[in-house]
Amino acid sequence: MKKIFIILLLAAGAAVSPALTPGDRSGVFLTLPQGARPTAMGEAFCAVTGDIYSSYWNPAGLADLGRMTFSASMAPTYLDMYYGYLAGAMTSGQNAFSLAVSHFNYGDMIGLDEHARNQTVFNGSDLGMIAGYARKFPGKKLQAGVNVKILHEAIEQESASSVMFDIGAIKKFQRITLGSSLRNIGPGLNFHDQSGGLPLTLSLGATYYFYDTPLVPAVSIDLPLDDTPVLSLGAEYSPWQYLALRAGLKTERDQGFLSWMRFGFGTSIRGISVDYAMIPGKDLGSTHMFSIGYRK
């Protein structure tokens, strides 16, 4: 019956992240977006810098943070599943450091035996701890970074842990910023007699900065080791100093065009920022993400 538990849990994670094929990977929640701002921009965040959530998409992006920053985000999904992210970061000279905790709760699930009969109700959750470091090389307009991540998954009475790494680099030109990252480098998780590799993903991205227009377009492409490439397009427009409007799309597999879209907005006053993002859904409804942050 443990196999049934694991298959059901992976299937639930795949419903949240449709690009995942159930059963062939562990670390499902490593594919979920974090932060309302990058989510609203279609997750095209590989080459966006200076945001505390930059380190989740590309650890090199943390180097432009500038000041001590704290942020938290929450995304209740359908049924009683939810996931959240809590992070803090600081800079010292050309160096930047961050610590973050992410959590995904699958809610109550029904375990079935081989004959598809109800057996018991159980809960599954994922917990990730992330330490990040980034450094600027101003003379070369280059940034580099690394994340060390510890992942712990629990399913009923079973649990497993793994250590993994992210590496990334960002190169700045006059108006264009280019980024690349390789995420989730490490061994997979083993539950009982079930095992799966982590979602190892190479990401490439670009961001364009206009001289006289408060518009920032961005593009990223994710190249998973064992899955279909995913294209992300997004933009942020700031018509006023305290307001940013965002939109984007992400070409997830087997999803209609509406489910590709992302929308959101954000405001920042006296160091306090509030951001919102919406991911439209088809059968299971839309996902709403909220983030709040403070920059000292």
C-alpha positions as CSV (number, residue, x, y, z in Angstrom):
1,M,0.0,0.0,0.0
2,K,3.0,2.3,0.4
3,K,3.3,2.3,-3.4
4,I,-0.2,3.6,-3.7
5,F,0.5,6.4,-1.2
6,I,3.5,7.5,-3.2
7,I,1.8,7.4,-6.6
8,L,-1.1,9.4,-5.3
9,L,1.1,12.0,-3.8
10,L,3.2,12.4,-7.0
11,A,0.0,12.7,-9.0
12,A,-1.3,15.4,-6.7
13,G,2.0,17.3,-7.2
14,A,1.7,16.9,-10.9
15,A,-1.7,18.5,-10.8
16,V,-0.1,21.6,-9.4
17,S,2.8,21.4,-11.8
18,P,1.5,19.9,-15.0
19,A,4.9,19.7,-16.6
20,L,5.8,16.8,-14.3
21,T,5.2,13.2,-15.3
22,P,4.0,11.4,-12.1
23,G,6.3,8.8,-10.7
24,D,9.5,9.6,-12.6
25,R,10.8,12.3,-10.3
26,S,11.0,13.3,-6.7
27,G,11.0,16.8,-5.4
28,V,7.8,17.8,-7.1
29,F,7.5,21.1,-5.3
30,L,11.0,22.2,-6.7
31,T,9.1,22.9,-10.0
32,L,6.6,25.3,-8.3
33,P,6.9,29.1,-8.7
34,Q,7.9,31.1,-5.7
35,G,7.1,34.8,-5.3
36,A,4.2,36.8,-6.7
37,R,6.3,39.1,-8.9
38,P,8.1,36.4,-10.9
39,T,5.0,34.3,-11.1
40,A,3.0,37.2,-12.6
41,M,5.8,37.7,-15.1
42,G,5.3,34.2,-16.5
43,E,8.2,32.9,-14.4
44,A,10.6,34.6,-16.9
45,F,13.0,35.4,-14.1
46,C,16.3,33.8,-15.1
47,A,17.9,37.2,-16.0
48,V,16.0,39.5,-13.6
49,T,18.2,40.8,-10.7
50,G,17.8,42.7,-7.5
51,D,14.8,40.8,-6.2
52,I,15.0,38.5,-3.2
53,Y,13.2,35.9,-5.3
54,S,15.9,36.2,-8.0
55,S,17.9,33.6,-6.1
56,Y,15.2,31.0,-6.5
57,W,15.3,31.2,-10.3
58,N,19.0,32.1,-10.7
59,P,21.3,32.5,-7.6
60,A,23.4,35.0,-9.4
61,G,20.5,37.5,-9.4
62,L,20.8,38.0,-5.7
63,A,24.0,40.1,-6.1
64,D,22.1,43.2,-7.1
65,L,19.8,43.2,-4.0
66,G,21.5,46.2,-2.5
67,R,19.9,46.2,1.0
68,M,18.8,43.8,3.7
69,T,15.5,42.3,2.5
70,F,12.8,40.0,4.0
71,S,9.9,38.5,2.1
72,A,7.2,35.8,2.5
73,S,4.8,34.4,0.0
74,M,1.8,32.1,0.2
75,A,-0.3,30.3,-2.5
76,P,-3.4,28.4,-1.4
77,T,-4.4,26.0,-4.1
78,Y,-7.4,23.8,-4.7
79,L,-8.7,21.4,-2.1
80,D,-6.6,22.0,1.1
81,M,-3.2,22.1,-0.5
82,Y,-0.9,25.2,-0.2
83,Y,2.7,26.2,-0.5
84,G,4.7,29.0,1.0
85,Y,8.2,30.6,1.0
86,L,10.0,32.7,3.6
87,A,13.3,34.4,2.8
88,G,15.8,36.9,4.1
89,A,18.9,38.3,2.4
90,M,21.7,40.8,3.0
91,T,24.7,42.2,1.1
92,S,28.2,43.0,2.1
93,G,30.3,44.8,-0.5
94,Q,30.2,42.8,-3.7
95,N,28.8,39.8,-1.9
96,A,25.2,38.8,-1.1
97,F,23.8,36.1,1.2
98,S,20.3,34.6,1.6
99,L,18.5,32.0,3.7
100,A,15.0,30.7,2.7
101,V,12.5,28.0,3.8
102,S,9.9,26.6,1.4
103,H,7.0,24.4,2.3
104,F,4.4,22.5,0.4
105,N,1.5,20.8,2.2
106,Y,-0.5,18.3,0.1
107,G,-3.4,18.2,2.6
108,D,-5.3,15.1,3.6
109,M,-5.3,12.3,1.0
110,I,-7.0,8.9,0.9
111,G,-4.7,5.9,0.7
112,L,-6.0,3.0,-1.5
113,D,-4.9,-0.6,-1.6
114,E,-4.3,-2.7,-4.7
115,H,-8.1,-3.2,-5.1
116,A,-8.8,0.6,-5.0
117,R,-10.5,0.4,-1.6
118,N,-10.3,3.2,0.9
119,Q,-7.8,2.4,3.7
120,T,-6.8,5.5,5.6
121,V,-6.4,9.2,5.4
122,F,-2.8,10.5,5.4
123,N,-0.9,13.7,4.8
124,G,2.1,14.5,2.7
125,S,4.4,17.5,2.8
126,D,7.7,18.8,1.4
127,L,10.2,21.1,3.2
128,G,13.1,22.8,1.6
129,M,15.9,24.9,3.2
130,I,18.0,27.1,0.9
131,A,21.3,29.0,1.6
132,G,22.4,31.2,-1.2
133,Y,25.6,33.2,-2.1
134,A,26.2,35.5,-5.0
135,R,29.1,37.8,-5.9
136,K,29.5,40.7,-8.3
137,F,32.5,41.2,-10.6
138,P,31.9,44.9,-11.5
139,G,34.8,45.2,-14.0
140,K,33.4,42.4,-16.1
141,K,29.7,43.3,-15.5
142,L,29.4,39.7,-14.4
143,Q,27.6,38.0,-11.4
144,A,27.8,34.5,-10.2
145,G,25.9,32.6,-7.5
146,V,25.2,29.2,-5.9
147,N,22.4,27.8,-3.7
148,V,22.8,24.8,-1.4
149,K,19.4,23.2,-0.8
150,I,18.2,20.5,1.6
151,L,14.9,18.8,0.6
152,H,12.9,16.7,3.0
153,E,9.7,14.9,1.9
154,A,7.3,13.1,4.2
155,I,4.5,10.8,3.1
156,E,2.5,9.2,5.9
157,Q,5.1,7.4,8.0
158,E,7.8,7.4,5.2
159,S,10.3,10.2,4.8
160,A,13.4,11.0,2.8
161,S,16.0,13.8,2.4
162,S,18.5,15.0,-0.2
163,V,21.0,17.7,-0.7
164,M,21.3,19.6,-4.0
165,F,22.8,22.6,-5.6
166,D,21.9,25.5,-8.0
167,I,24.5,27.4,-9.9
168,G,24.0,30.5,-12.0
169,A,25.6,33.4,-13.9
170,I,24.4,36.7,-15.2
171,K,26.1,39.0,-17.7
172,K,25.1,42.6,-18.2
173,F,25.4,44.7,-21.3
174,Q,24.2,48.2,-22.0
175,R,20.5,47.5,-22.2
176,I,20.3,43.7,-22.1
177,T,21.0,41.3,-19.2
178,L,21.6,37.6,-20.0
179,G,21.3,34.8,-17.4
180,S,21.8,31.1,-17.2
181,S,21.3,28.7,-14.3
182,L,21.4,24.9,-13.6
183,R,19.0,24.0,-10.8
184,N,18.5,20.9,-8.7
185,I,21.9,19.2,-9.1
186,G,21.9,16.2,-6.8
187,P,20.7,12.7,-6.0
188,G,17.0,11.9,-6.0
189,L,14.9,10.6,-3.0
190,N,14.1,7.0,-2.1
191,F,10.8,6.1,-0.5
192,H,10.6,2.5,0.6
193,D,11.1,0.7,-2.8
194,Q,10.2,3.7,-4.9
195,S,12.8,6.2,-6.2
196,G,13.0,9.2,-8.5
197,G,15.5,11.7,-9.7
198,L,15.3,15.4,-9.1
199,P,13.9,17.8,-11.8
200,L,17.4,18.9,-13.1
201,T,16.8,22.0,-15.2
202,L,19.0,24.3,-17.4
203,S,17.5,27.8,-17.7
204,L,18.5,30.5,-20.1
205,G,17.0,34.0,-20.0
206,A,17.2,37.6,-21.1
207,T,15.9,40.9,-19.9
208,Y,15.7,44.3,-21.7
209,Y,15.8,47.7,-20.1
210,F,14.6,50.7,-21.9
211,Y,16.2,54.1,-21.4
212,D,13.0,56.2,-21.2
213,T,10.1,53.7,-20.7
214,P,9.2,52.0,-17.4
215,L,8.7,48.7,-19.1
216,V,10.8,45.6,-18.5
217,P,10.3,42.6,-20.8
218,A,11.8,39.3,-20.0
219,V,12.1,35.8,-21.6
220,S,13.3,32.5,-20.2
221,I,13.5,29.0,-21.5
222,D,13.7,26.0,-19.2
223,L,15.3,22.8,-20.5
224,P,14.5,20.0,-18.1
225,L,16.8,17.0,-18.4
226,D,13.9,14.6,-19.0
227,D,11.0,16.7,-20.1
228,T,9.7,19.1,-22.7
229,P,11.3,22.6,-23.0
230,V,9.2,25.3,-21.4
231,L,9.1,28.9,-22.7
232,S,8.3,31.8,-20.4
233,L,7.5,35.4,-21.5
234,G,6.7,38.3,-19.2
235,A,6.8,42.0,-18.7
236,E,6.5,44.5,-15.9
237,Y,5.2,48.1,-16.5
238,S,5.4,50.8,-13.8
239,P,3.2,53.7,-14.8
240,W,3.7,55.3,-11.4
241,Q,6.4,55.1,-8.8
242,Y,4.4,53.0,-6.4
243,L,2.6,50.7,-8.8
244,A,3.8,47.9,-11.1
245,L,1.5,46.0,-13.5
246,R,2.7,42.5,-14.7
247,A,1.7,39.9,-17.2
248,G,3.2,36.8,-18.8
249,L,2.7,33.3,-20.0
250,K,4.4,29.9,-19.5
251,T,3.9,27.2,-22.1
252,E,3.1,24.3,-19.9
253,R,2.5,20.9,-21.5
254,D,-1.1,19.7,-22.1
255,Q,-2.6,23.0,-20.9
256,G,-4.9,25.3,-22.8
257,F,-3.8,28.9,-23.6
258,L,-5.7,30.4,-20.8
259,S,-3.8,28.2,-18.3
260,W,-0.5,29.5,-19.7
261,M,-1.4,33.1,-18.8
262,R,-0.2,34.9,-15.7
263,F,-1.4,38.3,-14.3
264,G,-0.5,40.4,-11.3
265,F,0.5,43.7,-9.8
266,G,2.6,45.1,-6.9
267,T,3.1,48.2,-4.8
268,S,6.0,49.4,-2.7
269,I,5.8,52.2,-0.1
270,R,8.6,53.1,2.4
271,G,10.3,49.8,2.0
272,I,7.2,47.7,2.3
273,S,6.1,45.8,-0.8
274,V,2.9,43.8,-1.5
275,D,2.5,41.7,-4.6
276,Y,-0.2,39.6,-6.1
277,A,-0.3,37.0,-8.9
278,M,-3.0,34.9,-10.5
279,I,-2.6,31.7,-12.5
280,P,-5.9,30.9,-14.3
281,G,-7.0,27.3,-14.1
282,K,-9.3,25.1,-16.0
283,D,-10.8,22.1,-14.1
284,L,-9.5,22.8,-10.6
285,G,-9.8,26.6,-10.6
286,S,-7.2,29.5,-10.4
287,T,-4.3,29.8,-8.1
288,H,-3.7,33.1,-6.3
289,M,-0.3,34.0,-4.9
290,F,0.5,36.8,-2.4
291,S,3.8,38.1,-1.3
292,I,4.8,40.7,1.3
293,G,8.3,42.1,1.8
294,Y,10.4,44.6,3.6
295,R,13.6,46.2,2.4
296,K,15.6,48.0,5.1
